[in-house]
């Protein structure tokens, strides 16, 4: 708890992230990863491989725009730095480790930005437009982000309103990716499974609340909460997809 409190105090972020609770969630994710590093390792490796593979189709004489890269544990940052002229990491907050690595690499910058462009007023979902008119951007990757867009912002709303907002944010994110002229890669949770101690799936949830994801190029399982992390009997795992190019 002390480590999490220190991280909350000293993690650079948008003021919106502190007020909305997103920074608290950001810090909690890092703590969960520390507790379950071995269970998360395969997912992080597959995410990195998928981003690196998708980036091979892009013009390296440009900028790679990586969305949801605050912790960068699932981003092949050094490989992207080597391949592209510049790399922009985008998130509401960035860990100190991510900022240190960005400074060391030299051609990587961290940009705090609300990728929904409407977290301060969710009653009206707006279509993101950032970087669409930047000709230097030659590759975009949304990394394990889309299902997280409304996680904190809708906690205190009734179920129907929370689902409406979550779906609208996910659909707006997909439309944004599809509007880039360059290759845009997506790594996303497709389904959440609740797994009993005997291995049987007792429930499935749609993290995107009905938003239709593009056809996947690759699938894998992320053991995000092994048994004992959230509940003594049940584990939680995510079915994850990688889409090499959303806008093909």
Secondary structure, 3 states (H helix, E strand, C coil): CHHHHHHHHHCCECHHHHHHCHHHHHHHHHHHHHHCHHHHHHHHHHHHHHHHHHHCCCCCCCEEEEECCCCCCCCCHHHHHHHCCEEEEEECECCHHHHHHHHHHCCEEEEECCCCCCCCCCCCCCCCCCCCCCCCEEEEEEECCHHHCCCCCCCCCCHHHHHHHHHHHHHHHHHHHHHCCCEEEEEEEEEEEEECCCCCEEEEECCCCCCCCCCCCEEEEEEEECCCCCCCCCEEEEEEEEECCCCC
